[in-house]
Amino acid sequence: MKLRNKKIAVFLENAYQEMEVWYPYYRMKEEGADVYFVAPEKGKEYHSKYGYPAKAELGIEDASGQSFDALIIPGGYAPDYMRRNEDMVQMVKDMAGAGKVVAAICHAGWMLASAEVLQGKKATSVEAIKDDMKHAGANWVNEEVVRDGNLITSRTPDDLPAFCRAVIEALIS
């Protein structure tokens, strides 16, 4: 139980990538963390790209970066919706600025770009958004997982084991 007493937020929005939500959610719980789905509306059900439901435990208005040790942002098309929500973008910015773990996989790099936290950082993402990442100031690389300080990024669901290991390592170091 390496993550006992750690509190982790997992962002939700419609069109999320199933594995990029559920794999980290249960992996962090397995290590003893308290994990919460945070979305625009508390109690609302959000659906994955293929319709799989997840219910928001906290609305973004009830969530604060100060309350969490880490934030996990899944991919799919959900980050394109998330980045339209100023409060969600602000939470990313606040947590990154406070040195807390911010982990983004696949298209979640869009949230990092919108939060303006990529300048001068080494990062990765799904290749489809590498130009967005570069334009936001990232030194984009095509690697399984990249950790630059408190920022952790990965490319696709195939990278989830390394991604979760990096999040756990960052939270215990």
N, C-alpha and C positions, 0 to 999 in steps of 0.2 A: 504494500500500500504506500507507494512512493509519494503520492500526491494528497495524502490526508491533510486536511485543513486548507486545501487550495480550492479556489472558486473560479470556474471557467465559464465564459459565455460562448455560445455557438450561435452565430447570426442565422436567421431564417428569413426567407422571402420565397415567393412562388417561383417555380422553375428551377429549384435547387437540384444539384447532382446528388442522388441518393447516398451513394457510398461516401461522398465527401462530407455528409452530415452525420450519418449513422455510425460509420467506422470510428471517427474520432470521439463521438459522443460516448459510445460504449467503452472504447479503449481508455479514455480518461476516467470514467466511472470505475473501471476495473482496477485502476491504480488508486482509487479512494477519493478522487476529486468530487466536489459538488459541481455538477454541470447543469447549465440552464439554457434553454432555447430562448433567445431574445429576438424579437421581431417588432415590426411597427405597431401591432396591436396584441395585447395580452389576451390569451384565451382563444385567439383566432387560429384556425387550422390553415396551414400553408401546404401546398402540394408540390411534389417534385416534378421534374420534367415528364415523368411517366405516371404521375398521379398519386404517388405514395404520400400519405399525410404525416405531418408533424405539427404538434400544437404548441404555440408560444406560451411559455411559462411566465415570461416578463415582457411587457411592452417597453419599447425603447425609452419612453418617458419615465419609466420606473427604474431604468438601468443607469448605472454610472460607472465609468471606467475606474473610479476609486474603489468600487466594491468588488472588483474582479482582479485576479492574478494573471489571467490570460484571456485572449479573445481568439476564437477560431472562426475564420470566414471561409465557407465552402464556395465551390464554383457552380457550374451550370450557368444558366442565364440569370440566376438570382442576383448576383452582384450588380447587374445593370439596373435592377429595380432598387437595390439597397442604396446605390450611390445617388439616387434621386431623393433620398431621405436625409435631410441635413443633420438630424440627430444621430443617425447611424454613422455618417461620415465623421461627425464631431467626436463620437466615442472612439473611433479608430485613431483619430488625430491625438486625442487626449491620452489614450493608453500608450501609444507609441512615444509620445513626448514625455511620459512619466517613466519610461524605461520598462514598461510591462510587456510581457510576451504578446506579440501580435502575429498570428500565423494565418497565411493565406495560400489557398491551393487553386490551381487551374485559372478560371476567369476571375477569381477573387482579387487578382492584381488590380483590377479596375477600381476596387475600393481603396487600395493603397495609393493609386494614382490620384483619385479624387480627394483623398485626405492629405495629399501633398507630403507624404512621408518617405518617398523613394529617392529623393535627391542625394546622389553620391553613394547610394547603397547598392551592394551586390544582391541581385534577386533573380528569380526565375518565375515562370508561369507557363501556361499552355502557349504553344508557339503562336497561335492565332492573335494573341494580344502583345507580343513582344515589342512591337513598335509603340504601342501605348505606354508600355513600361519604360522604354527608352526615352520617349518624349517627356515622361514625368521625372526623368533624371536618373533612372536606375542603370546600373552596369549589368545588363541582362546576360545571363548565361544559360545554357541548356544543360542543367544538371538535375538529378533526382530530388535533392533537397539543398537549400542554401540557407545558412544562418549568418546574418550580419547583425551582430549585437542582439537586440531583442526582437528583430524581425526574422521570421521563418517563412520561406516560400517553397512550394513544390509545383510540379507541372500537371499531373493527371492522377486519376484513381490508382494507377499502377504504383505510384510513389507513396501511397498512404502509409505503408509500414515505416518507411524512413521518415516521413513527415511526422507521424505520431511519436516516434522515438526522439526526434529532435525537440518536439514540444515538451515531452516529459523531461528530457535532459536539461532543457532551459529552465524549467520550473524547479528542478532540484539543485541546480548549480548556483 
